[in-house]
Amino acid sequence: MDAFAALGEPRRREILRLVSSKELSVGEIARRFDVTRPAISQHLRVLKEAGLVTERREGTKRLYRSRPESIAQLWASLEVFWSESLRTLKAAAEHEEQQRRSRHGRRHESH
């Protein structure tokens, strides 16, 4: 699963936020949600397969942490998308404003 698809689920985004600042176990993560530990484990598996978190074993515990390099790549992809979208939006707004001014100017000329 790709990172964007993995983050389409709100709980996964929240889990990623939680493990971005510190390493947490499944139990520690599950305590913050109103779902079962197996459900959290499934979300973590999806995040891991998407390359967004790492898993480290410590005895019987599995500890999860976000992968900053993957988050940076994801952010860079979004930045390109938003930059292009904002340029398109700006051009459309400028075109609309130009048409509005043109219509407004023609009305004043006919009076």
Backbone hydrogen bonds, N-H to C=O, Kabsch-Sander energy under -0.5 kcal/mol:
donor,donor_aa,acceptor,acceptor_aa,energy
6,A,2,D,-2.4
7,L,3,A,-1.9
8,G,5,A,-1.4
9,E,6,A,-0.8
12,R,9,E,-0.6
13,R,9,E,-1.6
14,E,10,P,-2.1
15,I,11,R,-2.8
16,L,12,R,-2.7
17,R,13,R,-2.1
18,L,14,E,-2.4
19,V,15,I,-2.3
20,S,17,R,-1.0
21,S,17,R,-0.5
21,S,18,L,-0.6
22,K,18,L,-0.6
24,L,64,Y,-2.3
26,V,62,R,-0.8
29,I,25,S,-2.2
30,A,26,V,-3.2
31,R,27,G,-1.9
32,R,29,I,-1.6
33,F,30,A,-1.9
40,I,36,T,-1.9
41,S,37,R,-2.9
42,Q,38,P,-2.1
43,H,39,A,-2.1
44,L,40,I,-2.7
45,R,41,S,-2.2
46,V,42,Q,-2.1
47,L,43,H,-2.4
48,K,44,L,-2.6
49,E,45,R,-2.8
50,A,46,V,-1.8
51,G,48,K,-1.5
52,L,47,L,-2.6
53,V,47,L,-0.8
54,T,65,R,-3.1
56,R,63,L,-2.7
58,E,61,K,-2.4
61,K,58,E,-1.9
63,L,56,R,-3.6
63,L,61,K,-0.5
64,Y,24,L,-3.2
65,R,54,T,-1.6
66,S,19,V,-2.3
67,R,52,L,-2.4
70,S,67,R,-0.7
71,I,67,R,-2.1
72,A,68,P,-2.5
73,Q,69,E,-1.8
74,L,70,S,-2.4
75,W,71,I,-2.8
76,A,72,A,-2.4
77,S,73,Q,-2.2
78,L,74,L,-2.3
79,E,75,W,-2.7
80,V,76,A,-2.0
81,F,77,S,-2.1
82,W,78,L,-3.2
83,S,79,E,-2.6
84,E,80,V,-2.4
85,S,81,F,-2.6
86,L,82,W,-3.1
87,R,83,S,-2.1
88,T,84,E,-2.2
89,L,85,S,-2.7
90,K,86,L,-2.7
91,A,87,R,-2.4
92,A,88,T,-2.3
93,A,89,L,-2.5
94,E,90,K,-2.6
95,H,91,A,-2.3
96,E,92,A,-2.5
97,E,93,A,-2.5
98,Q,94,E,-2.3
99,Q,95,H,-2.4
100,R,96,E,-2.4
101,R,97,E,-2.5
102,S,98,Q,-2.2
103,R,99,Q,-2.6
104,H,100,R,-2.7
105,G,101,R,-2.7
106,R,102,S,-1.9
107,R,103,R,-1.8
108,H,104,H,-1.6
109,E,105,G,-1.6
110,S,106,R,-1.4
111,H,108,H,-0.7
